[in-house]
Amino acid sequence: MPFSAGNTAAYGRTGDLRAISSAEVQPGDLRVVYAADGEQGHVQMALGGGAWIECCYGYGVCVNMSNAWMESRGCHYFTYAGF
């Protein structure tokens, strides 16, 4: 899939992705959990039913359920604009 963002800080400025609300998330959409400085973030992909797939340090690829701690970290949601 073509993707022009070089890093998560550019996700909101690329034509490939469109920002959405957390209520609009569908399987395949992305959630970026921004670091304290807001420049770069951790990317998760929605699987549906509140589950997210991500790379977990020390564990490889993990499936996690959404939780209040993660959502309190400054999350932004995106869908691929090419579909």
DSSP file (Angstrom, degrees, kcal/mol; ACC not computed):
  #  RESIDUE AA STRUCTURE BP1 BP2  ACC     N-H-->O    O-->H-N    N-H-->O    O-->H-N    TCO  KAPPA ALPHA  PHI   PSI    X-CA   Y-CA   Z-CA
    1    1 A M              0   0    0      0, 0.0     2,-0.1     0, 0.0     0, 0.0   0.000 360.0 360.0 360.0 132.4    0.0    0.0    0.0
    2    2 A P        +     0   0    0      0, 0.0     2,-0.3     0, 0.0    80,-0.1  -0.419 360.0 174.3 -67.0 142.4    1.5    3.4   -0.8
    3    3 A F        -     0   0    0     -2,-0.1     0, 0.0     1,-0.1     0, 0.0  -0.895  18.4-174.6-154.7 117.9    2.2    5.5    2.2
    4    4 A S        +     0   0    0     -2,-0.3     2,-0.4     7,-0.1    -1,-0.1   0.571  51.4 106.4 -96.7  -9.4    4.0    8.9    2.2
    5    5 A A        -     0   0    0      1,-0.2     3,-0.1     6,-0.1     6,-0.1  -0.565  49.7-164.1 -74.2 127.7    4.3    9.6    5.9
    6    6 A G  S    S-     0   0    0     -2,-0.4     2,-0.3     1,-0.2    -1,-0.2   0.701  72.0  -1.1 -83.4 -20.5    7.9    9.2    7.0
    7    7 A N  S >  S-     0   0    0      1,-0.0     3,-1.6    33,-0.0     4,-0.3  -0.962  82.4 -92.4-159.6 170.4    7.1    9.1   10.7
    8    8 A T  G >  S+     0   0    0     -2,-0.3     3,-1.1     1,-0.3     4,-0.4   0.764 117.5  66.1 -65.8 -24.8    4.1    9.3   13.0
    9    9 A A  G 3  S+     0   0    0      1,-0.2     3,-0.3     2,-0.1    -1,-0.3   0.772 102.7  49.9 -65.2 -23.6    4.5   13.1   13.4
   10   10 A A  G X  S+     0   0    0     -3,-1.6     3,-1.7     1,-0.2     4,-0.5   0.478  81.3  96.4 -92.4  -4.1    3.7   13.4    9.7
   11   11 A Y  G X  S+     0   0    0     -3,-1.1     3,-1.0    -4,-0.3     6,-0.3   0.884  83.4  50.5 -55.6 -42.2    0.5   11.3    9.8
   12   12 A G  G 3  S+     0   0    0     -4,-0.4    -1,-0.3    -3,-0.3     7,-0.1   0.589 111.8  48.7 -73.4  -9.5   -1.8   14.3   10.2
   13   13 A R  G <  S+     0   0    0     -3,-1.7     2,-0.3     5,-0.1    -1,-0.2   0.316  90.7  95.1-113.2   6.8   -0.2   16.1    7.2
   14   14 A T    <   -     0   0    0     -3,-1.0     3,-0.5    -4,-0.5    -9,-0.0  -0.701  69.1-137.6-100.0 152.0   -0.2   13.3    4.6
   15   15 A G  S    S+     0   0    0     -2,-0.3    -1,-0.1     1,-0.2    -4,-0.0   0.590  98.1  70.9 -79.2 -10.5   -2.8   12.7    1.9
   16   16 A D  S    S+     0   0    0     64,-0.1    65,-3.6    65,-0.1    66,-0.5   0.785  99.1  47.2 -75.7 -28.1   -2.7    9.0    2.6
   17   17 A L  E     -A   80   0A   0     -3,-0.5     2,-0.4    -6,-0.3    63,-0.2  -0.869  64.1-157.2-120.1 148.6   -4.4    9.2    6.0
   18   18 A R  E     -A   79   0A   0     61,-2.6    61,-2.3    -2,-0.3     2,-0.1  -0.991  26.1-120.4-123.8 129.4   -7.5   10.9    7.2
   19   19 A A  E     +A   78   0A   0     -2,-0.4     2,-0.3    59,-0.2    59,-0.3  -0.430  37.1 178.2 -66.7 139.4   -7.9   11.8   10.9
   20   20 A I  E     -A   77   0A   0     57,-2.3    57,-0.7    -2,-0.1     2,-0.2  -0.861  29.3-102.1-133.6 169.0  -11.0   10.2   12.5
   21   21 A S    >   -     0   0    0     -2,-0.3     3,-1.2     1,-0.1     4,-0.4  -0.491  35.3-108.8 -87.2 164.3  -12.6   10.2   15.9
   22   22 A S  G >  S+     0   0    0      1,-0.3     3,-0.8     2,-0.2    -1,-0.1   0.802 119.8  60.4 -62.7 -27.6  -12.3    7.2   18.3
   23   23 A A  G 3  S+     0   0    0      1,-0.2    -1,-0.3     3,-0.0     0, 0.0   0.708 101.5  53.8 -71.9 -20.1  -16.0    6.5   17.6
   24   24 A E  G <  S+     0   0    0     -3,-1.2    -1,-0.2     2,-0.0    -2,-0.2   0.497  77.7 130.0 -91.6  -5.3  -15.3    6.0   13.9
   25   25 A V    <   +     0   0    0     -3,-0.8    54,-0.1    -4,-0.4    -3,-0.0  -0.253  30.9 177.9 -61.3 131.6  -12.6    3.4   14.2
   26   26 A Q    >   -     0   0    0     22,-0.1     3,-2.3     1,-0.1    20,-0.3  -0.859  45.4 -70.0-124.1 160.6  -13.0    0.3   12.1
   27   27 A P  T 3  S+     0   0    0      0, 0.0    20,-0.2     0, 0.0     3,-0.1  -0.271 123.2  30.8 -52.1 135.1  -10.7   -2.8   11.7
   28   28 A G  T 3  S+     0   0    0     18,-2.8    52,-0.1     1,-0.4    19,-0.1   0.165  91.0 122.4  98.1 -16.1   -7.6   -1.7    9.9
   29   29 A D    <   -     0   0    0     -3,-2.3    17,-3.0    50,-0.1    -1,-0.4  -0.352  58.2-121.9 -74.9 161.9   -7.6    1.8   11.2
   30   30 A L  E     -CB  45  78A   0     48,-2.7    48,-2.6    15,-0.2     2,-0.4  -0.806  16.4-162.9-109.9 145.1   -4.6    3.2   13.0
   31   31 A R  E     -CB  44  77A   0     13,-2.5    13,-2.5    -2,-0.3     2,-0.6  -0.998   8.9-160.2-121.4 128.7   -4.2    4.6   16.5
   32   32 A V  E     -CB  43  76A   0     44,-3.1    44,-2.0    -2,-0.4     2,-0.8  -0.949   3.2-158.0-109.8 121.4   -1.0    6.6   17.3
   33   33 A V  E     -CB  42  75A   0      9,-2.8     9,-2.5    -2,-0.6    42,-0.2  -0.875  22.7-140.0 -98.2 109.1   -0.2    7.0   20.9
   34   34 A Y  E     -C   41   0A   0     40,-1.6     7,-0.2    -2,-0.8     5,-0.0  -0.417   8.3-121.1 -79.4 145.2    2.0   10.1   21.1
   35   35 A A    >   -     0   0    0      5,-2.3     3,-1.7    -2,-0.1    -1,-0.1  -0.155  43.5 -86.4 -69.8 172.9    5.0   10.3   23.3
   36   36 A A  T 3  S+     0   0    0      1,-0.3    -1,-0.1     2,-0.1    -2,-0.1   0.820 129.9  48.0 -55.1 -36.2    5.2   13.1   25.9
   37   37 A D  T 3  S-     0   0    0      3,-0.1    -1,-0.3     1,-0.0    -3,-0.0   0.565 104.2-130.3 -85.9  -6.8    6.7   15.6   23.5
   38   38 A G  S <  S+     0   0    0     -3,-1.7    -2,-0.1     2,-0.2     3,-0.1   0.528  78.2 106.8  76.3   5.9    4.1   14.8   20.8
   39   39 A E  S    S+     0   0    0      1,-0.2     2,-0.3   -29,-0.0    -1,-0.1   0.941  82.3  13.3 -84.8 -50.1    6.6   14.3   18.0
   40   40 A Q  S    S-     0   0    0    -32,-0.1    -5,-2.3   -31,-0.1     2,-0.3  -0.866  71.3-171.6-125.1 157.6    6.7   10.6   17.5
   41   41 A G  E     -C   34   0A   0     -2,-0.3     2,-0.4    -7,-0.2    -7,-0.2  -0.894  29.1 -96.5-145.8 175.2    4.3    7.9   18.6
   42   42 A H  E     -C   33   0A   0     -9,-2.5    -9,-2.8    -2,-0.3     2,-0.4  -0.814  39.8-140.6 -95.5 131.2    3.6    4.2   19.0
   43   43 A V  E     +C   32   0A   0     -2,-0.4    12,-0.5   -11,-0.2     2,-0.3  -0.795  21.0 177.6-102.8 134.7    1.3    2.8   16.2
   44   44 A Q  E     -C   31   0A   0    -13,-2.5   -13,-2.5    -2,-0.4     2,-0.4  -0.949  19.2-140.9-127.4 151.0   -1.4    0.2   16.8
   45   45 A M  E     -CD  30  53A   0      8,-2.4     8,-2.7    -2,-0.3   -15,-0.2  -0.956  23.5-119.2-115.3 132.2   -3.9   -1.2   14.2
   46   46 A A  E     + D   0  52A   0    -17,-3.0   -18,-2.8    -2,-0.4     6,-0.2  -0.450  27.1 178.8 -70.0 135.3   -7.5   -1.9   15.1
   47   47 A L  E     -     0   0A   0      4,-2.9     5,-0.2   -20,-0.2    -1,-0.1   0.568  50.0-103.6-106.0 -17.5   -8.7   -5.5   14.9
   48   48 A G  E >  S+ D   0  51A   0      3,-1.0     3,-1.6   -22,-0.1    -1,-0.2  -0.189  95.8  60.7 106.9 156.6  -12.2   -4.9   16.1
   49   49 A G  T 3  S-     0   0    0      1,-0.3     3,-0.1    -2,-0.1    -3,-0.0   0.731 130.8 -59.6  64.2  23.0  -14.0   -5.5   19.3
   50   50 A G  T 3  S+     0   0    0      1,-0.3    16,-2.8    15,-0.1     2,-0.3   0.468 104.8 131.3  85.0   1.9  -11.6   -3.2   21.2
   51   51 A A  E <   -DE  48  65A   0     -3,-1.6    -4,-2.9    14,-0.2    -3,-1.0  -0.685  35.1-170.3 -93.2 143.8   -8.5   -5.2   20.2
   52   52 A W  E     -DE  46  64A   0     12,-3.2    12,-3.1    -2,-0.3     2,-0.4  -0.985  13.7-143.2-131.6 140.1   -5.4   -3.6   18.8
   53   53 A I  E     +DE  45  63A   0     -8,-2.7    -8,-2.4    -2,-0.4     2,-0.3  -0.864  35.4 147.3-103.4 140.5   -2.3   -5.3   17.2
   54   54 A E  E     - E   0  62A   0      8,-2.3     8,-3.2    -2,-0.4     2,-0.5  -0.967  52.2 -91.1-159.5 166.8    1.1   -3.7   17.9
   55   55 A C  E     - E   0  61A   0    -12,-0.5     2,-0.5    -2,-0.3     6,-0.2  -0.819  40.8-157.2 -86.9 127.3    4.8   -4.4   18.4
   56   56 A C  E >>  - E   0  60A   0      4,-4.0     3,-2.7    -2,-0.5     4,-1.7  -0.935  23.3-111.8-112.1 121.6    5.5   -4.9   22.1
   57   57 A Y  T 34 S+     0   0    0     -2,-0.5     4,-0.0     1,-0.3    -2,-0.0  -0.255 101.8   5.4 -53.0 124.2    9.0   -4.4   23.3
   58   58 A G  T 34 S+     0   0    0      1,-0.1    -1,-0.3     0, 0.0    -3,-0.0   0.307 128.6  62.1  85.7  -8.8   10.5   -7.7   24.4
   59   59 A Y  T <4 S-     0   0    0     -3,-2.7     2,-0.3     1,-0.3    -2,-0.2   0.535  88.4-139.1-123.9 -12.3    7.5   -9.7   23.2
   60   60 A G  E  <  +E   56   0A   0     -4,-1.7    -4,-4.0     2,-0.0     2,-0.4  -0.688  69.5   4.9  84.9-139.5    7.2   -9.2   19.4
   61   61 A V  E    S-E   55   0A   0     -2,-0.3     2,-0.3    -6,-0.2    -6,-0.2  -0.678  75.4-178.6 -86.0 131.6    3.8   -8.7   18.0
   62   62 A C  E     -E   54   0A   0     -8,-3.2    -8,-2.3    -2,-0.4     2,-0.5  -0.915  26.4-140.9-128.8 153.0    0.9   -8.6   20.5
   63   63 A V  E     +E   53   0A   0     -2,-0.3     2,-0.3   -10,-0.2   -10,-0.2  -0.979  32.1 177.2-110.6 123.2   -2.8   -8.2   20.5
   64   64 A N  E     -E   52   0A   0    -12,-3.1   -12,-3.2    -2,-0.5     2,-0.3  -0.909  28.6-120.5-126.1 151.9   -4.0   -6.0   23.3
   65   65 A M  E     -E   51   0A   0     -2,-0.3   -14,-0.2   -14,-0.2   -15,-0.1  -0.668  40.7-100.6 -86.0 147.0   -7.4   -4.7   24.4
   66   66 A S        -     0   0    0    -16,-2.8     2,-0.3    -2,-0.3    -1,-0.1  -0.343  48.6-177.2 -62.7 147.5   -7.9   -1.0   24.5
   67   67 A N     >  -     0   0    0      1,-0.1     4,-2.3    -3,-0.0     5,-0.2  -0.966  40.5-107.2-147.8 164.0   -7.6    0.5   28.0
   68   68 A A  H  > S+     0   0    0     -2,-0.3     4,-1.2     1,-0.2     5,-0.1   0.842 115.3  56.2 -62.1 -36.2   -7.9    3.8   29.9
   69   69 A W  H >4 S+     0   0    0      2,-0.2     3,-0.5     1,-0.2    -1,-0.2   0.952 110.6  43.6 -61.9 -48.5   -4.2    4.1   30.4
   70   70 A M  H >4 S+     0   0    0      1,-0.2     3,-1.6     2,-0.2    -2,-0.2   0.921 113.4  51.2 -62.9 -44.1   -3.4    3.8   26.7
   71   71 A E  H >X S+     0   0    0     -4,-2.3     4,-0.6     1,-0.3     3,-0.6   0.684 102.7  60.8 -69.7 -17.2   -6.2    6.2   25.8
   72   72 A S  T << S+     0   0    0     -4,-1.2    -1,-0.3    -3,-0.5    -2,-0.2   0.466  85.3  82.1 -84.7  -1.2   -5.0    8.8   28.3
   73   73 A R  T <4 S-     0   0    0     -3,-1.6    -1,-0.2    -4,-0.2    -2,-0.1   0.315 117.4 -85.7 -89.0   8.0   -1.7    9.0   26.4
   74   74 A G  T <4  -     0   0    0     -3,-0.6   -40,-1.6   -41,-0.1     2,-0.2   0.939  59.1-165.6  87.7  59.4   -2.8   11.5   23.7
   75   75 A C  E  <  - B   0  33A   0     -4,-0.6     2,-0.4   -42,-0.2   -42,-0.2  -0.537  11.5-169.6 -84.7 144.0   -4.2    9.2   21.0
   76   76 A H  E     - B   0  32A   0    -44,-2.0   -44,-3.1    -2,-0.2     2,-0.4  -0.983  11.5-146.8-129.2 143.2   -4.9   10.1   17.5
   77   77 A Y  E     -AB  20  31A   0    -57,-0.7   -57,-2.3    -2,-0.4     2,-0.3  -0.891  16.3-179.5-118.6 141.1   -6.9    8.0   15.1
   78   78 A F  E     -AB  19  30A   0    -48,-2.6   -48,-2.7    -2,-0.4     2,-0.3  -0.976  14.0-158.5-138.8 149.1   -6.5    7.6   11.3
   79   79 A T  E     -A   18   0A   0    -61,-2.3   -61,-2.6    -2,-0.3     2,-0.4  -0.935  37.7-101.0-121.2 151.8   -8.0    5.7    8.4
   80   80 A Y  E >   -A   17   0A   0     -2,-0.3     3,-0.9   -63,-0.2   -63,-0.3  -0.587  26.3-154.4 -73.1 125.1   -6.3    5.1    5.1
   81   81 A A  T 3  S+     0   0    0    -65,-3.6   -64,-0.2    -2,-0.4    -1,-0.1   0.563  80.9  77.6 -79.6  -8.5   -7.7    7.5    2.6
   82   82 A G  T 3         0   0    0    -66,-0.5    -1,-0.2     1,-0.2   -65,-0.1   0.556 360.0 360.0 -80.3  -7.9   -7.0    5.3   -0.4
   83   83 A F    <         0   0    0     -3,-0.9    -1,-0.2     0, 0.0    -2,-0.1   0.460 360.0 360.0 -91.0 360.0  -10.0    3.0    0.1
